[in-house]
């Protein structure tokens, strides 16, 4: 056979080789596309979950889980749903006798229509709850006291003395109005202008915004000692809870931002708040002090990571529990991933419930150590990765 002639067999081999190379190229391209699709699916999943979180934040709504008939906590609704209110619940409660300030009697002996004398007389009792007319408020609430102070000169001390300390101002503000201003500012969250309007319109009491600021500063100084005592008592306890949240406040020289920090005792209701701060961890360290050796309980915000001694930082169970619940209720996941989230949430909730039950029992260290080992083992088991874990579940 001539060397220049290509046989059918050789031609087929060449075609086959080209097809193999093309097949390899297509496989590589397909693998790259699969990788890109997986990345895009993960990004889409994150985006859908993020949109859901934004919707909850904006609308503050708690949707019922349509699939399993459970609420957002994962618990079955109580039988019968919302309890029907009784007619009595729509009525104002009967006041105590000590609350009665006035009495009215409306007597009748004869029929108002025909004038005949009435028989089988009954006396019915009703209660009208009201306030005195607003124009009389200042007469009842405002108090102006003329104070006469006797002074005299002491020849021995060579100075003039008085029966009580003499104010620098001829007309000054009493303690009760100062306490009202503090109450309206801190509890009722009224602005300075709203406080001014109330005092002038209801009490005929005129005051300036500068005086309000001075009053708040003076009252804060009076409470400073109690504030420091609270901090000291909480630090001396076995553990503390920490948290921070946005809190708008009129900025002042000593304030650095619109955040509020709280440090609370794990043993009682003691709690201290630090307002007008930024979100830096220095605020938590300042509340905690340098020598704190107790347990610190917080969420997983990074500011809390290194402020407690090694091994003394406990993460709150409620935060991940709520996030796992929201994830299993999400509509932004595929059916397989949603089932995996539901399964994980059920397992985590079971461990969480047991932890709470154990916390209600008497503390016996040996028993707690054994229970801890068993619960940690179960927790590590459910934390093993699963192919159907969505990206957010892996992160959590």
C-alpha positions in Angstrom: 0.0 0.0 0.0 1.3 3.5 -0.8 2.5 5.5 2.1 0.4 8.6 1.0 -2.8 6.7 1.3 -4.7 6.8 4.7 -6.7 3.7 5.3 -10.2 3.8 6.7 -8.9 2.3 10.0 -6.4 5.1 10.4 -9.0 7.7 9.6 -11.3 6.2 12.3 -8.5 6.2 14.8 -7.9 9.9 14.1 -11.6 10.7 14.5 -11.8 8.7 17.6 -8.7 10.5 19.1 -10.3 13.9 18.3 -13.6 12.9 19.8 -11.8 11.7 23.0 -10.0 15.0 23.3 -13.2 16.9 22.7 -14.9 14.7 25.2 -12.2 15.4 27.8 -12.6 19.1 27.1 -16.4 18.9 27.4 -16.1 17.1 30.7 -13.7 19.7 32.0 -16.1 22.5 30.9 -19.1 20.6 32.4 -17.3 20.2 35.7 -16.5 23.9 35.7 -20.1 24.8 34.9 -21.2 22.4 37.7 -18.9 24.2 40.1 -20.2 27.6 38.9 -23.8 26.4 39.3 -23.1 25.2 42.8 -21.6 28.5 43.7 -24.5 30.4 42.2 -27.0 28.1 44.0 -25.2 28.8 47.3 -25.3 32.5 46.6 -29.0 32.4 45.7 -29.7 30.4 48.8 -27.9 33.0 50.9 -29.7 35.9 49.1 -33.1 34.3 49.7 -32.4 33.7 53.4 -31.1 37.3 53.7 -34.2 38.7 52.0 -36.3 36.7 54.5 -34.4 38.1 57.4 -34.8 41.6 56.0 -38.6 41.1 55.6 -38.8 40.0 59.3 -36.8 42.9 60.4 -38.8 45.4 58.4 -42.3 44.0 59.0 -41.7 42.5 62.4 -44.1 39.8 61.5 -44.0 36.2 62.8 -45.5 33.9 60.2 -46.9 30.6 61.1 -45.2 27.6 59.6 -47.7 26.5 56.9 -46.2 23.1 56.4 -46.3 21.6 59.8 -49.0 23.7 61.6 -46.5 24.9 64.2 -45.5 28.3 65.3 -42.1 29.8 64.9 -40.9 28.3 68.1 -41.4 24.8 66.7 -44.0 24.0 69.3 -47.5 22.9 68.5 -50.1 25.6 69.1 -52.2 25.2 72.2 -55.4 23.3 71.8 -58.2 25.5 70.5 -55.8 28.2 69.4 -56.4 31.5 71.2 -58.7 31.3 74.2 -62.0 33.0 73.8 -62.2 36.0 76.1 -65.0 36.1 78.7 -67.4 39.0 78.8 -65.9 39.8 82.2 -62.5 40.4 80.7 -63.9 43.4 78.7 -65.0 45.1 81.9 -62.9 47.3 84.2 -62.2 45.6 87.5 -64.1 46.7 90.6 -61.8 49.1 92.5 -60.7 48.5 96.1 -62.4 50.5 98.8 -59.1 52.3 99.5 -59.2 53.7 95.9 -62.6 55.4 96.4 -62.0 59.2 96.8 -65.6 60.5 96.3 -69.2 59.4 96.8 -72.4 60.3 95.1 -75.9 59.2 96.0 -78.9 59.6 93.7 -82.1 58.8 95.7 -85.6 58.3 94.5 -88.8 57.8 96.5 -91.6 58.5 93.9 -92.1 57.5 90.3 -90.9 60.3 88.1 -93.7 59.6 85.6 -96.8 59.3 87.8 -95.6 60.4 91.3 -96.7 57.2 93.1 -94.5 56.1 96.1 -92.1 53.4 95.1 -91.8 50.0 96.9 -89.1 47.2 96.9 -86.3 49.8 96.9 -82.9 48.6 95.8 -79.6 50.4 95.9 -77.3 49.7 93.0 -73.6 50.5 93.1 -71.5 51.7 90.2 -68.0 53.2 90.0 -66.9 56.1 87.8 -63.2 56.4 87.2 -62.0 59.8 86.2 -59.5 62.6 86.9 -59.9 66.1 88.2 -60.4 68.7 85.4 -57.0 69.5 83.8 -57.3 73.2 84.5 -57.3 72.3 88.2 -54.2 70.1 88.0 -51.8 72.9 88.9 -53.9 73.8 92.0 -53.7 70.3 93.3 -50.2 69.3 92.1 -48.1 72.5 92.2 -46.8 73.5 95.6 -45.1 76.9 96.3 -43.7 77.2 99.8 -42.6 80.5 101.4 -39.5 79.6 103.5 -38.4 82.0 106.2 -34.9 81.4 107.5 -33.6 83.0 110.7 -29.9 84.1 110.6 -27.7 85.6 113.3 -24.2 86.7 113.9 -22.0 84.7 116.3 -19.5 86.8 118.1 -17.4 83.8 119.1 -17.2 82.3 115.6 -17.2 85.7 114.1 -19.6 84.7 111.3 -23.3 84.8 110.4 -25.1 81.4 110.8 -28.5 80.2 109.6 -31.1 77.7 110.8 -30.7 75.7 107.5 -28.4 76.1 104.5 -29.3 79.1 102.4 -29.9 78.7 98.6 -27.9 80.7 96.2 -31.2 81.4 94.3 -34.1 83.3 95.6 -36.5 80.9 93.9 -35.3 77.3 93.4 -36.8 74.0 92.3 -37.8 71.3 94.8 -36.8 67.7 94.8 -40.2 66.3 93.7 -40.2 68.2 90.4 -36.6 67.0 89.8 -37.7 63.4 90.3 -40.7 63.9 88.0 -38.3 65.3 85.3 -36.0 62.3 85.7 -39.0 59.9 85.5 -40.3 61.6 82.3 -36.9 61.4 80.7 -35.8 57.9 81.6 -39.1 55.9 81.9 -41.5 57.9 79.7 -38.7 58.7 77.2 -40.0 62.3 76.7 -37.8 64.9 75.0 -36.9 68.1 76.8 -39.5 70.1 74.7 -42.2 67.6 75.6 -41.3 67.9 79.3 -41.4 71.7 79.0 -44.9 71.5 77.4 -46.3 69.2 80.1 -44.9 71.3 83.0 -46.2 74.6 81.5 -49.6 73.4 80.3 -50.6 71.1 83.1 -48.7 72.5 86.1 -48.2 76.2 85.2 -44.5 75.5 85.9 -41.9 77.3 83.8 -38.4 75.9 83.4 -35.7 76.0 80.7 -34.0 73.2 78.8 -30.7 74.2 80.5 -32.3 73.6 83.9 -33.6 70.2 82.8 -30.0 69.2 81.7 -28.6 70.4 85.0 -31.3 68.5 87.0 -30.5 65.3 85.1 -26.8 65.7 85.7 -27.3 66.4 89.4 -29.6 63.4 89.9 -27.2 61.2 88.0 -24.4 62.2 90.4 -26.7 61.3 93.3 -27.2 57.8 91.9 -23.5 57.3 90.9 -22.7 55.6 94.2 -25.6 53.2 93.9 -24.6 52.5 90.2 -21.1 51.6 91.4 -22.5 49.4 94.1 -24.6 47.5 91.5 -21.5 47.0 89.4 -19.5 45.7 92.3 -22.3 43.3 93.4 -22.6 41.9 89.9 -18.9 41.4 89.6 -18.8 39.5 92.9 -21.3 37.0 91.6 -20.7 33.6 89.9 -21.7 34.9 86.5 -22.8 37.7 84.3 -25.0 38.2 81.3 -23.8 40.7 78.6 -25.7 42.2 75.7 -25.7 45.4 73.5 -28.3 47.0 71.3 -28.9 50.2 69.4 -30.3 53.0 71.6 -30.7 56.5 70.2 -29.7 59.2 72.7 -29.0 63.0 72.4 -25.2 63.1 72.0 -23.2 64.8 74.8 -19.5 65.3 75.4 -19.3 62.1 77.5 -21.2 60.0 74.9 -19.6 58.3 71.9 -22.6 56.8 70.0 -26.1 55.4 70.0 -25.6 52.1 71.7 -26.7 50.7 75.1 -24.8 48.0 76.9 -26.1 45.8 79.8 -24.4 43.7 82.4 -26.7 41.6 84.5 -26.2 39.1 87.3 -26.9 35.4 86.7 -28.0 35.0 90.4 -30.6 37.8 90.9 -32.3 40.7 89.1 -29.3 43.2 89.4 -28.5 44.9 86.1 -26.6 48.0 85.0 -27.0 49.8 81.7 -24.4 52.0 80.0 -26.0 54.3 77.4 -24.7 56.6 74.7 -21.8 54.2 73.7 -20.4 52.8 70.5 -20.3 49.0 69.8 -16.6 48.5 70.7 -15.6 45.8 73.2 -14.0 48.5 75.4 -17.5 49.2 76.8 -17.9 45.6 78.0 -14.4 45.5 79.4 -15.1 48.7 81.4 -18.3 47.2 82.9 -16.5 43.9 83.7 -13.3 45.4 85.2 -9.8 44.0 85.0 -10.0 41.2 87.6 -13.3 39.4 86.9 -12.9 35.7 87.2 -16.6 34.5 86.9 -18.5 33.1 84.0 -19.6 35.4 81.2 -22.7 34.6 79.2 -23.3 36.3 75.8 -24.2 35.9 72.2 -21.5 35.2 69.6 -20.7 38.9 68.9 -16.9 39.1 68.5 -16.5 41.8 71.2 -17.0 39.1 73.9 -14.4 36.6 72.6 -11.4 37.6 74.7 -12.8 39.7 77.6 -13.4 36.7 80.0 -10.7 34.4 81.4 -10.0 31.2 79.4 -12.7 28.6 79.7 -15.1 31.0 81.4 -17.1 32.3 78.3 -20.5 30.6 77.8 -22.6 31.2 74.7 -26.3 31.7 75.0 -28.4 28.7 73.8 -31.4 30.9 72.8 -29.6 32.7 70.0 -28.6 29.6 67.9 -31.9 27.9 68.8 -33.9 30.9 67.3 -31.6 30.9 64.2 -32.0 27.2 63.6 -35.8 27.6 64.0 -35.9 30.4 61.4 -33.8 28.3 59.1 -36.0 25.3 59.2 -39.0 27.6 58.6 -37.4 29.2 55.6 -38.9 29.1 52.1 -35.6 29.9 50.5 -34.2 26.4 50.7 -34.7 23.3 48.6 -36.9 20.6 49.9 -34.0 18.3 50.8 -32.1 21.1 52.6 -35.2 22.2 54.4 -35.8 18.6 55.7 -32.2 18.5 56.9 -32.7 21.8 58.8 -35.9 20.5 60.3 -34.1 17.3 61.4 -31.2 19.3 62.9 -33.5 21.7 64.7 -35.4 18.8 66.3 -32.2 17.2 67.6 -30.8 20.5 68.8 -34.1 21.5 70.5 -34.1 18.1 72.3 -30.7 18.7 73.8 -31.6 22.3 74.6 -34.7 21.1 76.5 -32.6 18.7 78.5 -30.1 21.4 79.4 -32.9 23.5 80.8 -34.3 20.6 82.8 -30.9 19.9 84.3 -30.5 23.5 85.3 -33.7 23.2 87.4 -32.3 20.4 89.5 -30.1 20.7 92.6 -26.5 21.3 91.7 -24.3 18.2 92.3 -21.0 18.5 90.5 -20.3 14.8 90.0 -23.7 14.3 88.4 -23.4 17.4 86.2 -20.0 16.3 84.9 -21.4 13.0 83.8 -24.5 14.7 82.2 -22.2 17.2 80.5 -20.1 14.4 78.9 -23.2 12.7 77.5 -24.8 15.9 76.2 -21.5 17.1 74.5 -21.2 13.7 72.9 -24.7 14.0 71.4 -24.1 17.6 70.4 -20.9 16.6 68.5 -22.8 13.8 66.8 -25.4 16.1 65.3 -22.7 18.7 64.4 -21.1 16.2 61.9 -21.4 17.7 58.3 -24.2 16.5 56.0 -24.3 16.8 52.2 -27.7 18.5 52.5 -26.5 21.1 55.0 -27.2 24.6 53.6 -24.3 27.1 53.8 -25.9 29.0 56.7 -26.4 25.9 58.8 -22.7 25.0 58.3 -21.7 28.4 59.5 -24.0 28.3 62.5 
